Amino acid sequence: MQVSFYCLDDDIIQKLATCNLFYDTLNSLDIEAKQVKILETFKDRWENKIRRKRSNQELSQKDINKALKVASNLSIVSANKFNSSMNNLYFKLSDYTKKSNDKKKSIDWGEALLISYVSILNQKGNNHYFLTGDKRCLKALNNSGLSDVIESLQEKVWCLEQLILKNIEKIGFENVKNKFVPVNYCDKALKKVFSQETEQESRCTLIKYIENLRKDTGNLLNSYGNK
């Protein structure tokens, strides 16, 4: 039986690395680093110090270095090694974004590559997963009309909030909170989660985020986090 692998987008790598939760996340999913694949462009992107703002603050060089260190141990997904089916699907996803003419309904080229990679392999009977921090991408995919892709990714997607909830289950609420709070600028939603007065309120806020995303993304999200 082929071992499942997990494709991670840039956003989720950076946030988990910034929070020092990357390897905790692998442990919580009971997987090894060799099962993780990332975009070939990740390293160049961050080595060039391209920074994205989070809650009006910039990621520090220390944050970037954390992500680069994590990425150095991971396998890459390269478009140069795509077969014809993967390329065709990638162009379909790109074409959907162009036709939608709405940034809120777009699928980033990086996400399109990873989705194409996972989808075609899953359509052949494999069992692989896509981890993303891009909610806009998932909503767009669910509305794309690409039924084969959507079906191949049913319950094969994990969002950031699900991974945080999984970490809480594995290493405890206080441990996760203590790792996140010092770098709470890296994610607005999680900042709200961990600003609640009690653990129960924080958990409820997390689950609410997951439920709201599930409403907009059909059956794409893994069942984890359901009430």
HELIX and SHEET records of a PDB file:
HELIX    1   1 ASP A   10  THR A   18  1                                   9    
HELIX    2   2 PHE A   22  SER A   28  1                                   7    
HELIX    3   3 ALA A   33  GLN A   35  5                                   3    
HELIX    4   4 PHE A   42  GLU A   47  1                                   6    
HELIX    5   5 GLN A   61  ALA A   71  1                                  11    
HELIX    6   6 ALA A   79  LYS A   81  5                                   3    
HELIX    7   7 SER A   84  SER A  100  1                                  17    
HELIX    8   8 LYS A  103  LYS A  105  5                                   3    
HELIX    9   9 TRP A  109  GLN A  123  1                                  15    
HELIX   10  10 LYS A  135  ASN A  142  1                                   8    
HELIX   11  11 SER A  147  SER A  152  1                                   6    
HELIX   12  12 LEU A  160  ILE A  171  1                                  12    
HELIX   13  13 PHE A  173  PHE A  180  1                                   8    
HELIX   14  14 VAL A  181  CYS A  186  5                                   6    
HELIX   15  15 LYS A  188  VAL A  193  1                                   6    
HELIX   16  16 GLU A  199  ASP A  216  1                                  18    
SHEET    1   A 5 SER A  75  VAL A  77  0                                        
SHEET    2   A 5 VAL A  36  LEU A  39  1                                        
SHEET    3   A 5 TYR A   6  LEU A   8  1                                        
SHEET    4   A 5 TYR A 129  THR A 132  1                                        
SHEET    5   A 5 VAL A 157  CYS A 159  1                                        
SHEET    1   B 2 LYS A  53  ARG A  54  0                                        
SHEET    2   B 2 GLN A  57  GLU A  58 -1                                        
END                                                                             
